C-alpha cells in the first residue's frame, strides 16, 4: 500500500475532474464565496429540527450528539454501481445459504471448507436455531455491507452486518436535507432515488410473514427503548412504514402466538423487525435477566407463528473470523468466484502469520473478533508505542480473539471543512433487503472521517456523513 496518495474520487492524479463529478465540480465553481458555509449552517438547522441525534456511550458532554453532515455529495457512476450491487447481491445470497446450511446439515463443515470449531465453539453461533426453518429460508433480511474503495476499480468489503445494522435513517435524512439545500443540483444531475427504502422495507417484511397469515400481515418494530443510541431510527422507520413501535412489555405470547397490547384489546403480530440483540430477545430461551424481550417469543418463532427479522443466530455469518472465509462460502454455495474482494486478513492462530503481525504491528490494523463501532481496535500507523505493546500482549494471550489487516488507503472525497474544501477519507454502507427478492437501495450511507488524515469514520469516534449519489444512465 506504501505512501502513495490515496485515490481521490473526484480528481485524477493530474487534477482533472473524474467523469461522474463533472457537473458537481462545475456547480461548486459557480457558487458565490460564502454559499457553502451558509449551506453547511442550514444543514445543521435541518438536522436539529429533524431531531437526528445518536447517543455516545461513555462521553462526558451529554449523551445526545448531532452527527456532522457534509454538504458535498459523494458520487458513484451507474457503471460502478452495477458492479457493486452485483457483488453485494452475490454476498447476501451466499451468506443466507451459509446460515441455512450451518443451522441444518452443515455440509460446508463436513466438506472441510471451514473448520468446525470456528463455528460450533463461536459465541455468535446459536444452537437453539438448529433445525428452525425461517419463512422463505431467509435468515438475514436487512443487511448493511461496509465497503471501502482504494482505486478506480478496487473495492473491498470490510464487514457484512447481518445482525441489526443501523444508519439507514441517516441515508434517508441526508438525501432529504440535500434536496432542500440544493434543489437546483438535482435538476442538473439525474440521481437514483433512495426514498423508496421504507416502502421496500415494508414489502420485504410482508413477504416473509408466516405462511398461515390471512390478509395484510401486522408488522411491529421492537426497540430496546428510548435510551438506545439508535432509538431515533427505530421510531423513524416504524413511522415511515406505518408500523407500530413496541417495547418488549407491549407484546406478550399466548398459546404460542404473539400479541400486541392495544387500547382495544390484544392484536395478533405476524412480523417483528427487532432492533434488540439476540441475547435479550426472550428471557425463557436466552438471557434470563433480560427486561427488554418477550417471554415465550422464541418458541412462537420456532413454531412458525411469527417471523423475527433478522433471525436469531445470524451473527455467525458476519463474525470477523468467519469473514475471512466468505470467498470460499460464495464458491461453495453459488459455484461462483467472488465479485467483491475481502481485505487480506492475517490469522493470528497461525504461528508464522502471528510472528509477522507482532513484528509489523505498527503498520497494521488489529480488530477484536467481537468488537464493533471502532471500539477495541488498534490502527497501527496512528498508534503509540505503548498501545502497540499492549495489543502485542493481547494477541499473544488470545490469538483467536483478533484479526489483523493491512492499513488500507481508503479513498477520499472533497469535504467542506473549516479551511475550505479538502479531501477526507470515506467508506460506504449500502443497505440490502432480502425477502421475496433482493432489493438494494442505490447508494447507501457514506461515512467520512472529518479529522485530517484519519481513517476512522465511525460516528462514535467523530466521523460524519455525506449524501451518496448513484447516477442514473
C-alpha positions as CSV (number, residue, x, y, z in Angstrom):
1,X,0.0,0.0,0.0
2,X,3.1,2.3,0.6
3,X,2.9,6.0,0.9
4,X,1.3,6.8,-2.4
5,X,-1.5,9.3,-2.2
6,X,-4.9,7.7,-1.6
7,X,-7.4,7.5,-4.6
8,X,-9.4,10.7,-4.8
9,X,-12.9,10.0,-6.1
10,X,-13.3,13.5,-7.6
11,X,-9.9,14.3,-9.1
12,X,-7.4,12.3,-11.2
13,X,-3.7,12.5,-10.2
14,X,-3.2,15.3,-12.7
15,X,-6.1,17.4,-11.2
16,X,-8.7,16.8,-13.9
17,X,-12.2,16.1,-12.6
18,X,-13.3,12.5,-13.0
19,X,-16.3,12.0,-15.2
20,X,-19.0,11.3,-12.5
21,X,-18.1,14.5,-10.7
22,X,-18.0,16.9,-13.7
23,X,-21.4,18.5,-13.2
24,X,-20.9,18.8,-9.5
25,X,-17.5,20.4,-9.9
26,X,-18.9,23.0,-12.3
27,X,-21.7,23.7,-9.8
28,X,-19.2,24.2,-6.9
29,X,-17.2,26.6,-9.1
30,X,-20.3,28.7,-9.8
31,X,-21.2,29.2,-6.1
32,X,-20.5,32.6,-4.6
33,X,-17.9,32.7,-1.8
34,X,-19.9,32.1,1.3
35,X,-22.5,29.8,-0.3
36,X,-21.1,26.5,1.0
37,X,-20.6,27.7,4.6
38,X,-24.2,29.0,4.6
39,X,-25.4,25.7,3.2
40,X,-23.4,23.9,6.0
41,X,-25.1,26.1,8.6
42,X,-28.6,25.4,7.1
43,X,-27.9,21.7,7.1
44,X,-27.3,21.8,10.8
45,X,-30.6,23.6,11.3
46,X,-32.4,20.9,9.3
47,X,-30.9,18.1,11.3
48,X,-31.7,19.8,14.6
49,X,-35.3,20.2,13.5
50,X,-35.5,16.5,12.5
51,X,-34.1,15.6,15.9
52,X,-31.5,13.2,14.4
53,X,-29.1,12.5,17.2
54,X,-27.2,9.5,18.5
55,X,-26.1,8.6,22.0
56,X,-22.4,8.2,22.7
57,X,-21.5,5.8,25.4
58,X,-19.0,6.9,28.0
59,X,-18.8,10.5,26.8
60,X,-19.0,13.3,29.3
61,X,-20.5,16.1,27.3
62,X,-24.1,14.9,27.5
63,X,-25.2,11.8,25.6
64,X,-27.0,13.3,22.6
65,X,-24.9,14.4,19.7
66,X,-25.7,15.6,16.2
67,X,-23.8,13.6,13.6
68,X,-21.9,16.1,11.4
69,X,-23.2,16.2,7.8
70,X,-21.1,17.3,4.9
71,X,-22.8,19.2,2.1
72,X,-20.6,17.9,-0.8
73,X,-22.2,14.7,-2.0
74,X,-20.3,11.5,-2.9
75,X,-21.0,10.3,-6.4
76,X,-20.9,6.8,-7.9
77,X,-21.4,6.3,-11.6
78,X,-24.0,3.9,-13.0
79,X,-21.4,1.5,-14.2
80,X,-19.5,1.4,-10.9
81,X,-22.8,0.9,-9.1
82,X,-23.9,-2.0,-11.3
83,X,-20.7,-3.9,-10.4
84,X,-21.0,-3.1,-6.7
85,X,-24.7,-4.1,-6.5
86,X,-24.0,-7.4,-8.3
87,X,-21.2,-8.1,-5.9
88,X,-23.4,-7.2,-2.9
89,X,-26.3,-9.4,-4.1
90,X,-23.9,-12.3,-4.6
91,X,-22.6,-11.9,-1.0
92,X,-26.0,-11.7,0.7
93,X,-27.3,-14.8,-1.3
94,X,-24.3,-16.8,-0.3
95,X,-24.4,-15.8,3.3
96,X,-28.1,-16.6,3.7
97,X,-27.3,-20.1,2.1
98,X,-24.5,-20.5,4.6
99,X,-26.8,-19.7,7.5
100,X,-29.4,-22.2,6.3
101,X,-26.6,-24.9,6.0
102,X,-25.0,-24.1,9.3
103,X,-28.3,-24.5,11.2
104,X,-29.2,-27.6,9.2
105,X,-26.9,-30.3,7.7
106,X,-23.6,-28.3,8.0
107,X,-22.4,-29.6,4.6
108,X,-19.7,-26.9,4.4
109,X,-18.2,-28.2,7.7
110,X,-18.4,-31.8,6.5
111,X,-16.6,-30.8,3.3
112,X,-13.8,-29.3,5.5
113,X,-14.1,-25.8,3.8
114,X,-14.5,-24.1,7.2
115,X,-13.0,-25.6,10.5
116,X,-15.9,-26.9,12.6
117,X,-14.7,-25.4,15.9
118,X,-14.7,-22.0,14.3
119,X,-18.5,-22.3,14.0
120,X,-19.6,-24.6,16.8
121,X,-17.5,-23.0,19.6
122,X,-18.3,-19.5,18.4
123,X,-20.2,-17.2,20.7
124,X,-22.2,-16.0,17.7
125,X,-23.4,-19.5,16.9
126,X,-26.9,-20.1,18.3
127,X,-27.6,-23.8,19.0
128,X,-31.3,-23.1,19.6
129,X,-31.6,-22.3,15.9
130,X,-30.6,-25.8,14.7
131,X,-33.4,-27.2,12.5
132,X,-35.5,-24.0,12.6
133,X,-36.9,-23.1,9.2
134,X,-37.4,-19.4,8.8
135,X,-40.0,-18.1,6.3
136,X,-38.7,-18.3,2.7
137,X,-35.5,-19.7,4.0
138,X,-34.2,-16.2,4.7
139,X,-32.2,-15.6,7.9
140,X,-30.8,-12.1,7.3
141,X,-33.4,-9.8,5.7
142,X,-31.8,-6.4,6.5
143,X,-28.1,-6.1,5.8
144,X,-25.6,-3.3,5.8
145,X,-22.4,-4.1,3.9
146,X,-19.3,-2.0,4.7
147,X,-17.3,-1.3,1.6
148,X,-14.1,0.8,1.1
149,X,-12.6,1.9,-2.2
150,X,-8.9,2.1,-2.8
151,X,-8.7,2.7,-6.6
152,X,-10.8,3.4,-9.7
153,X,-11.9,-0.3,-9.9
154,X,-10.8,-1.6,-6.5
155,X,-13.5,-2.1,-3.8
156,X,-13.1,-4.2,-0.7
157,X,-15.7,-5.4,1.7
158,X,-14.7,-4.7,5.3
159,X,-17.6,-6.3,7.1
160,X,-21.1,-7.8,6.4
161,X,-23.5,-6.6,9.1
162,X,-26.2,-9.3,9.2
163,X,-27.4,-8.8,12.8
164,X,-29.1,-5.4,13.3
165,X,-27.4,-2.9,11.1
166,X,-28.1,0.7,11.8
167,X,-27.7,4.0,10.0
168,X,-30.3,3.8,7.2
169,X,-32.2,6.7,8.7
170,X,-29.1,8.9,8.1
171,X,-29.1,7.8,4.4
172,X,-32.7,8.9,4.1
173,X,-32.3,12.1,6.0
174,X,-29.1,13.1,4.2
175,X,-31.0,12.9,0.9
176,X,-33.9,14.8,2.3
177,X,-31.6,17.6,3.6
178,X,-29.6,17.7,0.3
179,X,-32.8,18.1,-1.7
180,X,-33.8,21.1,0.5
181,X,-30.3,22.6,0.4
182,X,-29.5,22.3,-3.3
183,X,-32.7,21.6,-5.4
184,X,-31.0,23.1,-8.5
185,X,-28.3,20.4,-8.4
186,X,-30.9,17.6,-8.7
187,X,-32.3,19.3,-11.8
188,X,-28.8,19.1,-13.4
189,X,-27.8,15.7,-12.3
190,X,-30.0,12.6,-12.5
191,X,-29.6,10.8,-9.2
192,X,-31.2,7.4,-8.4
193,X,-33.8,7.8,-5.6
194,X,-33.4,6.3,-2.1
195,X,-36.7,7.4,-0.7
196,X,-38.3,4.1,-1.7
197,X,-36.5,2.3,1.1
198,X,-39.3,2.4,3.8
199,X,-41.8,1.1,1.2
200,X,-39.3,-1.6,0.1
201,X,-38.7,-2.5,3.8
202,X,-42.4,-2.9,4.3
203,X,-42.7,-5.1,1.2
204,X,-39.8,-7.2,2.4
205,X,-41.3,-7.7,5.9
206,X,-44.7,-8.6,4.5
207,X,-43.2,-11.1,2.1
208,X,-41.7,-13.1,5.0
209,X,-44.8,-13.3,7.1
210,X,-45.7,-16.8,8.4
211,X,-47.5,-18.9,5.8
212,X,-50.7,-19.0,7.8
213,X,-51.4,-15.3,7.8
214,X,-54.6,-14.2,6.2
215,X,-54.8,-10.6,4.8
216,X,-52.1,-8.0,5.4
217,X,-49.6,-9.0,8.0
218,X,-49.2,-6.9,11.1
219,X,-45.7,-5.6,11.5
220,X,-44.1,-4.1,14.6
221,X,-40.6,-2.6,15.2
222,X,-39.3,-3.9,18.5
223,X,-37.0,-1.4,20.2
224,X,-35.0,-1.6,23.5
225,X,-36.4,1.8,24.2
226,X,-35.6,5.5,24.4
227,X,-32.1,5.1,25.8
228,X,-30.8,3.1,22.9
229,X,-28.3,5.0,20.7
230,X,-30.4,4.3,17.5
231,X,-33.9,5.0,19.1
232,X,-34.4,7.8,16.7
233,X,-34.0,5.4,13.8
234,X,-36.4,2.8,15.3
235,X,-39.2,5.3,15.7
236,X,-38.4,6.9,12.3
237,X,-38.6,3.6,10.4
238,X,-41.8,2.5,12.2
239,X,-43.3,5.8,11.3
240,X,-42.3,5.7,7.7
241,X,-43.6,2.1,7.3
242,X,-46.8,2.8,9.2
243,X,-45.9,0.1,11.7
244,X,-46.2,0.1,15.5
245,X,-43.1,0.9,17.5
246,X,-43.1,-1.5,20.5
247,X,-41.0,-2.3,23.6
248,X,-40.9,-5.8,25.0
249,X,-43.6,-5.0,27.6
250,X,-46.1,-4.1,24.8
251,X,-46.0,-7.7,23.5
252,X,-47.0,-11.0,25.0
253,X,-47.2,-14.6,24.0
254,X,-50.3,-16.7,24.4
255,X,-50.9,-20.2,23.1
256,X,-47.7,-20.0,21.0
257,X,-48.8,-16.8,19.2
258,X,-47.6,-13.2,19.7
259,X,-49.9,-10.3,20.6
260,X,-49.6,-6.6,21.0
261,X,-51.4,-4.9,23.8
262,X,-53.6,-2.1,22.4
263,X,-56.3,0.1,23.9
264,X,-58.9,-2.0,22.1
265,X,-57.5,-5.4,23.3
266,X,-54.8,-7.7,22.1
267,X,-53.8,-7.7,18.4
268,X,-52.0,-10.6,16.7
269,X,-48.5,-9.8,15.5
270,X,-47.0,-11.5,12.4
271,X,-43.6,-10.0,11.7
272,X,-41.2,-8.4,14.2
273,X,-38.5,-6.2,12.9
274,X,-36.4,-6.4,16.1
275,X,-33.6,-3.9,17.0
276,X,-32.8,-5.9,20.1
277,X,-29.7,-8.2,20.3
278,X,-30.3,-12.0,20.3
279,X,-29.3,-12.3,24.0
280,X,-32.2,-10.1,25.1
281,X,-35.0,-11.3,22.9
282,X,-36.6,-13.9,25.2
283,X,-35.7,-14.4,28.9
284,X,-37.0,-18.0,28.7
285,X,-34.6,-19.0,25.9
286,X,-31.7,-16.6,26.1
287,X,-30.6,-14.3,28.9
288,X,-33.0,-14.8,31.8
289,X,-32.3,-11.4,33.3
290,X,-33.4,-9.5,30.1
291,X,-36.1,-6.9,30.7
292,X,-36.2,-5.9,27.0
293,X,-37.5,-9.1,25.4
294,X,-40.8,-11.1,25.3
295,X,-41.1,-14.3,27.4
296,X,-42.0,-17.2,25.1
297,X,-41.1,-15.3,21.8
298,X,-38.6,-17.9,20.6
299,X,-41.0,-20.8,20.9
300,X,-43.6,-18.9,19.0
301,X,-41.0,-18.2,16.3
302,X,-39.8,-21.9,16.3
303,X,-43.5,-22.9,15.8
304,X,-43.7,-20.7,12.7
305,X,-46.3,-18.4,14.2
306,X,-44.2,-15.2,14.0
307,X,-41.3,-14.1,11.9
308,X,-38.2,-12.4,13.5
309,X,-36.3,-10.1,11.3
310,X,-33.4,-10.7,11.3
311,X,-33.4,-14.3,12.6
312,X,-31.5,-15.1,15.8
313,X,-28.0,-16.5,15.2
314,X,-27.2,-14.6,12.0
315,X,-24.1,-13.2,13.7
316,X,-22.3,-16.4,12.9
317,X,-22.1,-15.2,9.3
318,X,-20.7,-11.8,9.9
319,X,-18.3,-12.9,12.6
320,X,-14.9,-11.4,11.9
321,X,-13.3,-14.8,12.0
322,X,-15.8,-16.3,9.5
323,X,-15.4,-13.2,7.3
324,X,-12.1,-14.5,6.0
325,X,-13.9,-17.5,4.6
326,X,-16.6,-15.5,2.6
327,X,-14.9,-16.1,-0.8
328,X,-15.0,-19.9,-0.1
329,X,-18.6,-19.6,1.1
330,X,-19.6,-17.9,-2.2
331,X,-17.8,-20.6,-4.2
332,X,-19.3,-23.4,-2.1
333,X,-23.0,-22.4,-2.4
334,X,-23.1,-20.4,-5.7
335,X,-20.3,-22.0,-7.6
336,X,-19.0,-18.5,-8.5
337,X,-15.9,-16.5,-7.9
338,X,-16.5,-13.6,-5.5
339,X,-17.1,-10.3,-7.4
340,X,-16.1,-8.1,-4.4
341,X,-12.8,-8.7,-2.7
342,X,-12.2,-9.3,1.0
343,X,-9.5,-7.3,2.7
344,X,-6.5,-9.7,3.0
345,X,-6.5,-10.8,6.7
346,X,-3.9,-12.4,8.9
347,X,-4.9,-15.2,11.1
348,X,-3.1,-14.9,14.4
349,X,-3.6,-18.5,15.4
350,X,-1.2,-19.4,12.7
351,X,2.3,-19.2,14.1
352,X,4.1,-17.7,11.0
353,X,1.3,-15.1,10.5
354,X,1.3,-14.2,14.1
355,X,5.1,-13.7,14.1
356,X,4.7,-11.3,11.1
357,X,1.9,-9.4,12.8
358,X,3.8,-8.9,16.0
359,X,6.8,-7.6,14.1
360,X,4.8,-5.3,11.8
361,X,2.1,-4.2,14.2
362,X,2.9,-0.5,13.6
363,X,1.6,-0.7,10.0
364,X,-1.4,-3.0,10.6
365,X,-5.0,-2.7,11.8
366,X,-5.9,-5.0,14.7
367,X,-9.6,-5.7,15.4
368,X,-11.2,-7.6,18.2
369,X,-13.3,-10.5,16.7
370,X,-16.4,-9.4,18.6
371,X,-15.7,-5.7,18.8
372,X,-17.8,-3.2,17.0
373,X,-18.1,0.5,16.1
374,X,-14.4,1.2,16.3
375,X,-14.1,0.1,19.9
376,X,-11.4,-2.5,20.7
377,X,-9.2,-1.8,17.7
378,X,-5.7,-0.6,17.0
379,X,-4.8,1.4,13.9
380,X,-1.0,0.8,13.7
381,X,0.2,3.9,11.8
382,X,-1.6,6.3,14.2
383,X,-0.9,4.4,17.5
384,X,1.6,5.0,20.2
385,X,4.4,2.5,21.1
386,X,2.6,1.8,24.4
387,X,-0.7,1.0,22.6
388,X,1.3,-1.3,20.3
389,X,2.9,-3.1,23.2
390,X,-0.5,-3.5,24.9
391,X,-2.0,-5.1,21.8
392,X,1.0,-7.4,21.3
393,X,0.4,-8.8,24.8
394,X,-3.3,-9.2,24.0
395,X,-2.6,-11.0,20.7
396,X,-0.1,-13.3,22.4
397,X,-2.6,-14.1,25.2
398,X,-5.6,-14.7,22.9
399,X,-4.5,-15.0,19.3
400,X,-8.0,-16.3,18.3
401,X,-9.6,-13.1,19.6
402,X,-8.1,-10.8,17.0
403,X,-8.0,-10.4,13.2
404,X,-5.3,-8.3,11.6
405,X,-5.4,-6.5,8.3
406,X,-3.2,-4.1,6.3
407,X,-4.0,-0.4,6.7
408,X,-6.0,0.3,3.5
409,X,-5.5,3.7,1.8
410,X,-9.3,4.5,1.9
411,X,-10.4,6.7,-1.0
412,X,-11.0,10.4,-0.3
413,X,-13.8,12.7,-1.3
414,X,-13.8,16.5,-1.3
415,X,-15.3,17.6,2.0
416,X,-16.2,21.1,3.3
417,X,-14.0,21.7,6.4
418,X,-13.0,24.9,8.3
419,X,-10.2,25.6,5.9
420,X,-12.4,25.2,2.8
421,X,-12.8,22.1,0.6
422,X,-10.3,19.4,1.4
423,X,-10.0,15.6,0.8
424,X,-11.2,13.4,3.7
425,X,-11.4,9.5,3.8
426,X,-14.7,7.8,3.3
427,X,-16.4,4.4,3.4
428,X,-19.8,3.2,2.2
429,X,-22.6,1.1,3.8
430,X,-25.2,0.1,1.2
431,X,-28.4,-1.3,2.6
432,X,-29.9,-4.6,1.3
433,X,-33.3,-6.1,1.8
434,X,-33.8,-9.8,1.3
435,X,-37.3,-11.3,1.2
436,X,-39.3,-12.5,-1.8
437,X,-36.4,-10.9,-3.7
438,X,-33.2,-8.9,-3.1
439,X,-33.6,-5.1,-3.1
440,X,-30.6,-2.9,-2.9
441,X,-31.1,0.9,-2.4
442,X,-28.8,2.8,-4.8
443,X,-26.0,4.3,-2.8
444,X,-26.2,3.9,0.9
445,X,-24.6,5.7,3.8
446,X,-21.2,7.4,3.2
447,X,-19.3,8.0,6.4
448,X,-16.5,10.5,6.3
449,X,-13.5,10.9,8.7
450,X,-13.6,14.6,9.4
451,X,-10.1,14.8,11.0
452,X,-7.4,15.3,8.5
453,X,-5.6,12.1,7.7
454,X,-7.9,10.0,10.0
455,X,-9.1,6.6,8.7
456,X,-11.7,6.1,11.5
457,X,-15.2,7.0,10.1
458,X,-17.3,5.8,13.0
459,X,-19.8,8.4,14.4
460,X,-18.8,7.3,17.9
461,X,-15.2,8.4,17.0
462,X,-16.1,11.8,15.5
463,X,-17.0,10.8,11.9
464,X,-19.7,12.5,9.8
465,X,-21.9,11.5,6.8
466,X,-22.5,12.6,3.2
467,X,-25.3,12.1,0.8
468,X,-24.4,9.3,-1.6
469,X,-25.5,9.8,-5.3
470,X,-25.7,6.9,-7.7
471,X,-26.0,8.4,-11.2
472,X,-28.8,7.1,-13.5
473,X,-27.8,6.2,-17.0
